Amino acid sequence: MERTARCAKDAAYDDATPWRQPPDLEIFDAPGARLDGITQKTAHTAIRLARASKTPARRRTEENIAKIKAAVRVQNERTPTEDQIWTATKAKLLARNVRNFIWKGIHGGHKIGSYFAHMPAPWCDYAKCPLCGTSEDLQHILFECTSPEATSIWQIAAAFMEPRIEQWPDLSVGAIMGCALLEFRDEEGRTDDGLTRVMRIVISESAFLIWKIRCERRIEHEDDQEKAPTVDEITGRWHATINARISHDRHLTNKRRYKRKALDEDLVLETWEDLLEKPEGLPRNWIRHPGVLVGRGTTRPRGRER
C-alpha cells in the first residue's frame, strides 16, 4: 500500500515538473504538423492545397482566366490576381445558381459547342447554333446570337440602369465570369458601392437568364421556334428576376431574424436608388413600407415581413 502511494506521489511530481531535454538527445525536424496542435479545418485546407499543387492547369481555364483579367482591367483600370478571381466566384452577392454557372464557365465545363463537335449524329448537331449556323460558345450565346433572349435582355438591362449610369459598359464573356470584381465609379471618380452592387446583380442575373432561356429553347423545346418565348415574355421574366432580388434584399435587412448577418439598410437603399417605381410621398427608407412598388409583377410580402 505504501509502495503504491509512493509511486503515485512520484508520478504526480513528474507531471508537475517541466520536461528538460537530455543533452545527448537529438531533435529532428520532422515534416508535417503535430496532430495535437492542428484543427480539422487546417488539415483539410492543407490537403486541398497539396492536391491542387499536383493538378496540372487546364488550357481552357487558363484562357478564361486571361479573359477575366483583361475585362476587369478595362473596367477597374487594374488587373486582379488569380486568387481574387477564384474568391469572387464565391461572392455571396451572386445567387448560388449564378455562382455555379460562372464557375463552370471558367473551367469550360458547359456542354456546348466543341463538346458535341466530335460526337455521332444527332448529337453533333448541338455543336452549332441553329439560328446563326456558327459554333456555340458562351461569347456567342450571351452576346452574338440572334436569339430573342440575347438581343433583348441586354437592352432591357441597359434601359433599367439609365437613371444611374450614363453609358452601359461594353461587356464580354470575361466580364460576365468576373462580374463580382467589376467596380463602377461616381462622377468624382470614387467607387460607388451602391452602383457597383446593383450592376453586379443586373449583369450576373441577365447573363444567367439568357443561359436559362437558351437551354430551354435548345433542350426542352428541341429548337422548336414556335415555342420560343416572345420579347414580352422575356421582359416579364427579367423583371420577375430583378424583383426577386429586390425582395431578397429587403428580407435580408431584418435584424430580428438575421442578427449580425443582416444587410445594412443604407446599402440596400443605395443599391436600388432611382430604379424603383414608388408612389408619391413615399419616404426614402421604403424597405419596411407596405406600399412600395419595385417593378412589374411585385406583390406585397406577407405577415410580419411587410
N, C-alpha and C positions, 0 to 999 in steps of 0.2 A: 504493500500500500504506500509506504513511504517512498519507495523507488518510483512508483507511478507519479506521485505528486512532484517528486524532484524532476522527472522528465518533462512534465507539463510546465513547470516553472522555467526550466531551461529553454523550452520551445517558445514560451511567451517572451523570454528575454531576447531570443534570437530574432523573433518577428519585430520587436521594437527597435532593435539595433540596426542602423543602416548598413547595407551591404557594401563592402570595400573590395575593390579588385585586387587579387593577389598580384604581386609584382611579376611573377613568371607567366601570367595568363595573357594570351594574345586575343585581341578583339578584331574580328574580321568584318569587313564592310559588306554585309550580306545584301544582295539586291532585293528590291520589293519593299513592301510596307509591313509593319508589325500588325498582326491580326488583332491584338488587344488595343490598338490605337487607331483603327480605321472604321469608318461607317459604311453601311451598305451603299449609300449614295456615292461616296467617294470611290468605292470599289467598282461600282457599275460604270461610273464615268471613266475610270482608268481602263477598264476592259474595252469600252467603246472606242476610246482614243487609240488603244493598241491595235484593235481590229481595223480602224479607219486608216491607220498609217500603212497597213499592209494591203489595202484595197486600191487597185490602180484607178486612176482618174478615167472617167468616161468621156469620149470625144464630144458627144452631144452636150453633156453637162458643161464642159469647158467652153464650148461655143456659146451656150446660152448665158453663162456667167459673164462672158465678154460682152454680149449684147446688153445685159443689165447694167454693167459698168458704164458702157457708152451712153445709154439712155439716161441714166441717173446723173452722169456728169454733165450732160446738156442742160438738164433742168436745175440741178443744185450747184453747178459750177465746181464740183469736186467729185472725186471718184471714190465710191465706197469700197471697203475691203470685202474679201470673201466671207469673213466671219460676220460682218454686218449684213450681208445679203442673206446668209442662212438664218441668222437670228430674225430677220424681218419676215421670213416665211412663217414664223410662229407668232406674229403680231396678233394680239387679242382683238385689235380693231377690226380685223378681217374675219368674216364668218368662217366657220370650220370647213364647210364645203369649198369655199373660195381658197382657203389655205391649201387644201388638198389638190385643187386644180392647179394652183401655181407651182406647188412642189413637184407634181408630176410633169408639168410643163418644163421646168428647169432640167429635169432628168430626161426629157424626151420620151416620157412614158405613155403619152396618149396614143391610142391605136388609130392613127390617121396616116394618110399619105404613104410614105415608104414602107410602113408596117405591112401594108397589103400588096405592095408592088410585085413581089415575087411569089404570091400565092396563086393557086389554080383558080379558074373560074368557078363560081361567080364572085369569089372574094376579091379578086384582083380589081374588080370594077370599083371597089370602095377607095382605091388609091387616088382617083381623080374626082374633082368636084363636078357633079352632073350639070351644074349651071354654067360653069366657066370652062370646063374641059382641061383644067390645069391640075397639077398635083396639089393635094391639100396639105397645108401645114398651118400652124397657129397664126402666122402672119397673114396668110390668105383668108382663113376663117374669120378672123377678127376685124380685118381692115380692107381686104382687097376683093372679097367675094361680092357678087351682085345680088346676093340673097336679101330679102327684105329686112331681116334682123340686123345684118351687118351694115346696111346702108341707112337704116332709120334710127337705131339705138344711139349711135354717137351724136346724131343731130338732136335727138331728144335730150341727151345729157348736156350738150353744149347750150341748148336753149334754156334748160333748167338753171344752169350756172351763170347765165348772162348778168344777173344783178350783182354777182360777186367777182367775176373775173372778166377782164376786157377781151382777152383772146384765148380761145381754147388751145391747149398745148398740142403740139404735133406728136402724137403717140405712136408707139411701135410695140412689137411683142416684147421687147426688152423692158419698156416702161411698164407694161402690164405685169410682168413677172417681178419687177422691182417696185411696184406701186407703193408698197409700205415704206419705201425710202424717199419718195418724192417729197419735195418741200416747195411751198408757194409763199411768195413774199407780198407784203403790202406796198403801198405807194412809196414808203420811205426806205424800202429795201430790206426790211426786217422780216423774219419768218413769222407768218401769220398762223398761229396754232389752229384757230377755228377753220380758216380756209384750207389749210393743209389737211386737216382731218376730214372735212366734207369731200374734198377732191379725191382723197384716197378711197373713201367709201364709194363715191359715184363711179370712179374708174373701175374699181375691182368688181362691183356688183354689175356694172354694164357689160364688162367683158365676160363675166360668168353667165349672164343671161343670154348673151349671143351664143355661147358654147352650149347651153342647155337647149335652146331652140334649134340649133343646128343638129344636135344629137336626136332630138325628137323627129325632125324632118327626115334625117337620113336613116335612122334605125327603126324608130317606132312606126313611122308612116311610109318607110321604104321609098323615099324620094317621090312620093305622090304629091304633085304640085297642087292638086285640088284640095289637099288637106293642109297646105302651108298656111300659117297664120297671116292675117291681114295686118296692115300697118296700125290700124286702130286696136287690134288685139295685142300687138306687140307693145304699143304705147300704154295700154292698160296694165299689162304685166310689169312694165318698167316702173310705172307709178306705184303699183302694189308692192314691188320690191323695196323701193325707197321708203314708202310709208311704213313698211315693216321695220326697217332700220331706225326710223324716227321713233316709232313706238317702243322699240327695244331700248333706245337711248333714254326715253322718258322713264321706263320702268327701272333701269339701272341706276337712276338717281335716288332711288328710295333708300335712305339711310336706315330706316327702321328694319328693313329686310336685309340689306347687304352690308350694313355697318361700315367698316373702314374701306371695303371694296367698292362702295357706291361711287358712281361717276359724279364728278363735280358739275353742279348745275350750270355754273358760268361757262364751263367748257361746252356743254351741250347747247346753250343759248348762242354762243359764238359760232358753233358749228353750223347751225341751221338759220342763222340770221339772214333776213331779207329773202328767204327762199320759201316761206310758208304762206299759205292762204289763211289769213286770220281776220276775224270780224273786227269792225271798228270799235275802238275803246278798249281793246284787249291789252292788259299790262304786258310789259316786256317779258316778265317771267311767266310764260304760258304753260310751263311744264305740268302744273297741277290744276290748270284751268279746264273745266269740263267742256267749254265751247270752242276750243281751238280746232282749226281745220288745217291739216297738213298736206292736203292734196286730194286727188281723186281716190275714191274707194276707202276712205278712212272712216272708222266708226269710233264711238266713244268707248274708252276702256271700261270694263265692268268693275263693280264693287269698290273697295276702298282705294284702288289704284287710280281712281279718277282725279 
